[in-house]
Amino acid sequence: MSLHKDDPLLSKLRELPAPVLDPAARARTRRAAERVFAEEAPSGARSMRLGWMWSRTALSAVLALSAVIYVAGAVDALGKIYVAAAP
């Protein structure tokens, strides 16, 4: 993309008229979008409850386990470095 204000393509694009939808077409489009959204949305509290449980408990447990493994590896590496350097 060009950042120059004298770009001929950008100036032609700026001169194009803004699209205007009539209210009836806008309402039809909105109703159709809401209908599709309602059909695609997960139904029931079960899926929301499972998502909440994953983000609240399992994800926390995975992060805590990762931290424990990382600290154990760091302590092991430091032990090898400093034990090997001891006289």
C-alpha positions as CSV (number, residue, x, y, z in Angstrom):
1,M,0.0,0.0,0.0
2,S,1.1,3.5,-0.8
3,L,1.1,6.1,1.9
4,H,1.5,9.0,-0.5
5,K,-1.5,11.3,-0.9
6,D,-0.8,11.8,-4.6
7,D,-1.4,8.2,-5.5
8,P,-3.7,8.2,-8.5
9,L,-5.4,4.9,-7.7
10,L,-6.3,6.0,-4.1
11,S,-7.6,9.3,-5.4
12,K,-9.9,7.5,-7.9
13,L,-11.1,5.2,-5.1
14,R,-11.8,8.2,-2.9
15,E,-14.0,9.7,-5.6
16,L,-16.3,6.7,-5.8
17,P,-19.7,7.3,-4.3
18,A,-20.5,5.6,-1.0
19,P,-22.9,2.7,-1.3
20,V,-26.4,3.3,0.1
21,L,-28.7,0.5,1.1
22,D,-32.4,1.1,1.3
23,P,-34.0,0.4,4.6
24,A,-35.9,-2.7,3.4
25,A,-32.8,-4.4,2.0
26,R,-30.9,-3.5,5.1
27,A,-33.6,-5.1,7.3
28,R,-33.8,-8.3,5.1
29,T,-30.0,-8.7,5.3
30,R,-30.0,-8.2,9.1
31,R,-32.8,-10.7,9.6
32,A,-31.0,-13.3,7.4
33,A,-27.8,-12.7,9.3
34,E,-29.5,-13.1,12.7
35,R,-31.3,-16.3,11.5
36,V,-28.0,-17.8,10.4
37,F,-26.3,-16.7,13.6
38,A,-29.0,-18.3,15.7
39,E,-28.7,-21.6,13.8
40,E,-24.9,-21.7,14.1
41,A,-24.7,-20.7,17.7
42,P,-24.1,-23.5,20.3
43,S,-27.4,-24.3,22.0
44,G,-27.9,-25.2,25.6
45,A,-26.0,-24.4,28.7
46,R,-24.0,-27.7,28.5
47,S,-21.6,-26.4,25.8
48,M,-21.1,-23.2,27.7
49,R,-20.5,-25.1,30.9
50,L,-17.9,-27.3,29.3
51,G,-16.2,-24.2,27.8
52,W,-16.2,-22.5,31.2
53,M,-14.9,-25.7,32.9
54,W,-12.0,-26.0,30.4
55,S,-11.0,-22.4,30.6
56,R,-11.3,-22.3,34.4
57,T,-9.8,-25.6,35.6
58,A,-8.1,-27.6,32.9
59,L,-6.3,-24.7,31.4
60,S,-5.1,-23.6,34.8
61,A,-3.9,-27.1,35.6
62,V,-2.0,-27.4,32.3
63,L,-0.3,-24.0,32.9
64,A,0.6,-25.0,36.5
65,L,2.0,-28.4,35.3
66,S,4.1,-26.6,32.6
67,A,5.5,-24.2,35.3
68,V,6.4,-27.2,37.5
69,I,8.2,-29.0,34.7
70,Y,10.0,-25.9,33.7
71,V,11.2,-25.2,37.3
72,A,12.3,-28.8,37.7
73,G,14.3,-28.7,34.5
74,A,15.9,-25.4,35.5
75,V,16.9,-26.7,38.9
76,D,18.3,-29.9,37.3
77,A,20.4,-27.8,34.8
78,L,21.7,-25.5,37.6
79,G,22.6,-28.5,39.7
80,K,24.6,-30.1,36.9
81,I,26.4,-26.8,36.2
82,Y,27.4,-26.0,39.8
83,V,28.0,-29.5,40.9
84,A,30.3,-30.0,38.0
85,A,32.2,-26.8,38.8
86,A,32.7,-27.7,42.5
87,P,36.3,-28.8,43.4
